[in-house]
Amino acid sequence: MSTSIPNAPDERRIIPLRPAAVSNPPVQQSEAPGANEPEEPPRIGEDAARHYLKFMLPSIPVAAFILTFVLCDVFLGLQSATLAASAHILAPPENPSLPLAAAVVVSTTTGALCMWIYFGYLRLVRRDSGARA
């Protein structure tokens, strides 16, 4: 499987941890339709960072949910098994509502923080591009 570098700006793909290398051939001044108009500053780095954040930030709450649920379930299971072994009884079946509630709270908080990071990044990019103009 080979990955190709996009040839045009509208052929962008999200590839995490790879720089976006888009090269366009230089346009002759006589061929350009609006040759006398001022050019916009290149936004390749900003677009690559925005796509990277849009791709990576949503995975953080999902991982937090899974890890929190599994770890809480394991810790509660170990605790009930230890208590049951010390009392010489059979361990009762576990209720998964407490690990589920903990996982929902942690992933919701993490998701809110990730949204805050992404919208803060967008606000900073808009402010920087407004200052350049």
Sequence and secondary structure as in RCSB ss.txt:
>XXXX:A:sequence
MSTSIPNAPDERRIIPLRPAAVSNPPVQQSEAPGANEPEEPPRIGEDAARHYLKFMLPSIPVAAFILTFVLCDVF
LGLQSATLAASAHILAPPENPSLPLAAAVVVSTTTGALCMWIYFGYLRLVRRDSGARA
>XXXX:A:secstr
      SSGGG    TTS          TTT TTTTS      HHHHHHHHHHHHHTTHHHHHHHHHHHHHHHHH
HHHHHHHHHHHTTS      THHHHHHHHHHHHHHHHHHHHHHHHHHHHHHHHHHHH 
